[in-house]
Amino acid sequence: MKNIFASSILLLFALLACNSKDEPVENAKPAPPLVVAVDPPDAPSKTWKEHWFEHNQLLNRIYYDTSVVVYYDGDVKQTISWPQTYMAEAWNYTKKNYGKFGDDSRLFVIYHAGKYSGGHPGTYLDGGHDFRNVTDCGSNSLDAWVTGVENDIDLSTHEIGHIVEGASKGIKESPAFDIWHDSKWMEIYQYDVYIGLNRTADVQRWYNKMMTVTDSYPKAGTQWFKNWFLPIYENYGKTKVLNGFFTLLSQHFPKQAIVVQGKGYQQYTRKMNFGEFIHFWSGAANFNLAPLALSAFGAKDEKGTDWAPMLAKAKTDFPGITY
């Protein structure tokens, strides 16, 4: 009996083994290959070490496409995504209306948190930011850039405006900078960008804010936006007149050849005086803006010199500008 029982047990195990669904090793399906994200050869670097001014952060690439490359330092919340869309829209609108800015179609967008309050630009004509078009914005708050509204976009757009004034038409420098200083051109530029992007609430917000701004130059109480740029913008072509000023500068204002990364460009050789400033804007508007300038600025430039003789000479020096 013991032998019969033992034989039955062995037979049962044999039948169970024969009915198993396990496949032979040689027929097993291989595991799927491990997927590793590899950048294409022309992708921007995943990190970027700052080497300008007091900046020394190792930046991390958060996003890139054909319009923008977005970098954050280690303190910016990496979940912030609005720059991917907004900065691309603002940059593409700018290129559409002011022309090409170098061979790389992208804007390199940098944000800092907890440091470097304020912002600055870089352009494709300067090695300071590795010959890239750059907006570099910082804040003392570690919670900066979360909302993507008001100052978040105002400061970011402002820095794009500096790229326009300092590098449009393949020419380096801003001849008008000493006249309009850091922000007066940006006031109308930003207004136009918000209009162009159909950001109705921002248009009204920015308009309300700019209509109350006063400056000490060229005289105390000057309202650049309200009394100079807005009338020109509304009456003489809007975006077209803004771009027209830079076009006329590129065609007529003194410049010299420069070489940037083996390619030929140009650079303005000097700043413009107040009479030239009025003359070039009149050309862009195709209308004599001297009366508007007298109303907005008074009869003297920031140094207290009458600009009427400067304007007369500008008409002689730049006869190709007519209105």
C-alpha positions in Angstrom: 0.0 0.0 0.0 2.8 2.4 0.8 4.3 1.9 -2.6 1.0 2.5 -4.4 0.3 5.7 -2.4 3.8 7.1 -3.1 3.4 6.3 -6.8 0.0 8.2 -6.9 1.6 11.3 -5.3 4.4 11.3 -7.8 1.9 11.0 -10.7 -0.1 13.9 -9.4 2.9 16.2 -9.3 3.8 15.2 -12.8 0.4 16.1 -14.1 0.4 19.5 -12.4 3.8 20.2 -13.9 2.6 19.4 -17.3 -0.4 21.7 -17.0 1.7 24.7 -15.9 1.4 27.8 -18.1 5.0 29.0 -17.5 6.8 29.3 -20.8 10.3 27.9 -21.3 13.1 30.4 -20.7 14.0 30.5 -24.4 10.4 31.7 -25.3 10.1 34.5 -22.6 9.4 38.1 -23.9 12.2 40.5 -23.2 11.7 43.5 -20.8 11.0 46.8 -22.6 14.1 49.0 -23.1 14.9 51.6 -20.5 13.8 55.1 -21.9 16.4 57.8 -21.2 15.6 61.4 -22.2 18.3 62.6 -24.5 18.4 66.1 -25.9 18.7 66.6 -29.7 22.1 67.9 -30.8 20.9 71.5 -31.0 19.2 71.6 -27.6 20.2 74.4 -25.2 22.3 73.3 -22.3 20.4 71.8 -19.3 22.4 74.0 -17.0 23.9 77.5 -17.4 26.5 79.0 -15.0 26.0 82.7 -14.7 29.1 84.9 -15.1 27.8 88.5 -15.3 27.6 91.3 -12.7 27.2 89.8 -9.3 25.3 86.8 -10.7 27.0 83.4 -10.1 24.1 80.9 -9.9 24.0 77.6 -11.6 20.8 77.8 -13.6 18.6 74.8 -14.5 16.7 74.6 -17.7 13.0 74.2 -17.0 11.6 74.3 -20.5 12.5 75.1 -24.1 10.9 75.3 -27.5 11.6 77.3 -30.7 10.6 80.6 -29.0 12.0 80.5 -25.5 14.4 78.7 -23.2 13.4 79.1 -19.5 16.0 78.8 -16.7 15.4 79.1 -13.0 17.9 79.2 -10.2 17.6 76.7 -7.4 15.2 78.9 -5.3 12.5 79.5 -7.9 9.6 77.1 -7.6 9.9 74.7 -10.5 6.1 74.3 -10.8 5.9 77.9 -12.2 5.0 77.6 -15.9 3.5 80.9 -17.1 6.8 82.1 -18.6 6.7 79.3 -21.1 3.6 80.8 -22.6 3.7 84.5 -21.9 7.3 85.1 -22.7 7.0 83.2 -25.9 4.0 85.3 -26.9 5.7 88.6 -26.1 8.9 87.6 -27.8 7.2 86.4 -30.9 5.1 89.6 -31.1 8.3 91.6 -30.7 10.1 89.8 -33.5 7.0 90.1 -35.8 7.0 93.9 -35.4 10.6 94.9 -34.8 12.4 92.3 -36.9 15.0 89.6 -36.4 17.3 89.6 -33.4 20.2 87.4 -34.5 20.3 83.9 -35.9 18.9 82.2 -32.8 15.1 82.6 -32.8 14.8 82.0 -29.1 14.7 84.3 -26.0 16.6 83.0 -23.0 14.5 83.7 -20.0 16.0 83.6 -16.5 14.3 84.0 -13.1 15.8 84.2 -9.6 14.1 84.1 -6.2 15.5 85.5 -3.0 18.2 87.5 -4.7 19.1 90.0 -7.5 16.0 92.2 -7.2 15.2 93.9 -10.5 16.2 92.9 -14.0 18.5 93.4 -16.9 18.8 92.3 -20.6 21.4 90.6 -22.7 21.6 90.6 -26.5 23.0 88.6 -29.3 25.5 91.4 -30.0 27.2 91.1 -26.6 29.3 88.3 -25.1 28.3 89.2 -21.6 25.4 86.7 -21.8 27.1 84.4 -24.3 25.7 86.3 -27.3 22.1 85.4 -26.4 18.9 87.5 -26.2 18.3 87.3 -22.5 15.9 88.6 -19.9 17.2 88.1 -16.4 14.8 89.0 -13.6 15.2 88.6 -9.8 13.3 89.2 -6.6 14.1 89.3 -3.0 11.1 87.1 -2.2 11.4 83.3 -2.2 7.8 83.2 -3.3 8.5 85.3 -6.4 7.0 84.7 -9.9 4.2 82.5 -8.6 1.2 84.5 -10.0 2.4 85.6 -13.4 0.4 88.8 -13.2 1.2 92.5 -12.8 4.8 93.0 -11.8 5.7 89.5 -12.9 4.9 90.3 -16.5 5.7 94.0 -16.3 9.3 93.5 -15.3 9.7 90.6 -17.7 8.3 92.6 -20.7 10.4 95.6 -19.7 13.6 93.7 -20.2 12.5 92.5 -23.7 12.0 96.2 -24.5 15.7 96.8 -23.7 16.6 94.2 -26.3 14.6 96.1 -28.9 16.2 99.5 -28.1 19.7 98.1 -27.8 19.9 95.5 -30.6 17.2 96.0 -33.3 18.0 96.0 -37.0 21.4 94.3 -36.4 22.8 97.4 -34.7 24.2 97.6 -31.2 23.5 100.4 -28.6 20.7 102.8 -28.0 21.3 106.4 -29.2 18.2 107.7 -27.3 19.0 106.1 -24.0 20.5 109.3 -22.4 17.3 111.1 -23.3 14.6 108.6 -22.3 16.7 106.9 -19.6 15.9 103.4 -18.4 12.1 103.2 -18.6 10.4 105.8 -20.8 10.6 103.8 -24.0 9.5 100.7 -22.1 6.3 102.4 -21.0 4.9 102.7 -24.5 6.5 99.5 -25.7 4.8 97.5 -22.9 1.5 99.2 -23.6 1.7 98.1 -27.2 2.7 94.5 -26.3 -0.3 94.2 -24.0 -2.6 95.5 -26.7 -1.0 93.3 -29.3 -1.5 90.2 -27.2 -5.1 91.1 -26.4 -4.5 91.4 -22.7 -7.4 93.8 -22.1 -7.1 93.9 -18.3 -3.3 94.5 -18.5 -3.8 97.3 -21.1 -6.2 99.1 -18.8 -4.1 98.5 -15.7 -0.9 99.7 -17.5 -2.6 102.7 -19.0 -4.0 103.8 -15.6 -0.6 103.4 -14.0 1.4 105.2 -16.7 -1.0 108.2 -16.9 0.0 109.2 -13.4 3.8 108.8 -13.8 5.9 111.9 -13.7 9.7 112.4 -14.1 12.3 115.0 -13.4 13.7 115.0 -16.9 14.1 116.9 -19.1 12.1 119.1 -16.7 10.3 118.5 -13.4 6.9 117.0 -13.8 7.4 115.6 -17.2 4.8 113.0 -18.2 6.5 111.0 -21.0 3.7 108.5 -21.5 0.8 110.8 -21.3 2.1 113.8 -23.2 4.7 112.4 -25.6 4.5 108.7 -26.4 0.8 108.1 -26.2 -0.2 110.9 -28.5 2.4 109.7 -31.1 1.3 106.1 -30.7 -2.5 106.9 -31.0 -2.2 109.4 -33.8 0.6 108.3 -36.1 0.5 104.5 -36.6 0.7 102.7 -33.2 3.2 99.8 -33.5 4.3 101.0 -36.9 5.5 104.4 -35.6 7.4 102.8 -32.8 9.2 100.5 -35.1 9.7 103.4 -37.6 11.9 105.3 -35.1 14.3 102.4 -35.0 14.2 101.9 -38.7 15.1 105.5 -39.3 18.0 105.3 -36.8 19.3 102.2 -38.6 19.2 104.0 -41.9 20.5 107.4 -41.0 22.2 107.7 -37.6 26.1 107.4 -37.5 27.4 103.9 -37.0 30.4 101.7 -37.6 31.1 98.1 -38.5 31.7 95.5 -35.9 32.3 91.8 -35.9 30.4 89.5 -33.6 31.2 85.8 -33.5 32.7 86.2 -37.0 29.7 87.9 -38.5 29.4 91.5 -39.5 27.1 93.9 -37.7 27.0 97.6 -36.9 27.2 99.8 -33.8 26.0 103.3 -33.2 28.9 105.6 -32.7 27.3 108.2 -30.4 24.2 109.3 -28.5 21.7 111.6 -30.1 20.8 115.1 -28.8 17.3 116.3 -28.1 16.8 118.1 -31.4 17.8 114.9 -33.2 15.5 112.9 -31.0 12.5 115.1 -32.1 13.6 115.1 -35.7 13.8 111.3 -35.9 10.4 110.8 -34.1 8.9 113.4 -36.5 10.2 111.3 -39.4 8.7 108.1 -37.9 5.4 109.9 -37.5 5.7 111.7 -40.8 4.6 114.8 -39.0 6.3 117.7 -37.4 6.3 116.9 -33.6 8.2 120.0 -32.5 5.0 121.6 -31.1 4.2 118.4 -29.2 7.7 118.3 -27.8 7.5 121.9 -26.7 4.2 121.1 -24.9 5.5 117.9 -23.3 9.1 118.8 -22.5 9.4 122.6 -22.6 12.0 124.4 -24.6 15.2 123.0 -23.0 16.8 119.6 -22.8 17.9 117.9 -19.6 21.1 120.0 -19.4 19.1 123.2 -19.7 20.1 123.9 -23.4 17.6 125.1 -25.9 16.8 122.3 -28.3 15.4 124.4 -31.2 18.9 125.1 -32.7 19.7 121.4 -32.3 16.5 120.5 -34.2 17.4 123.0 -37.0 20.8 121.4 -37.3 19.4 117.9 -37.3 17.2 118.8 -40.3 20.4 119.8 -42.1 22.5 116.8 -40.9 19.8 114.3 -41.7 18.0 115.6 -44.8 16.8 112.1 -45.7 14.3 112.3 -42.8 11.3 114.2 -44.1 7.8 115.0 -42.8 
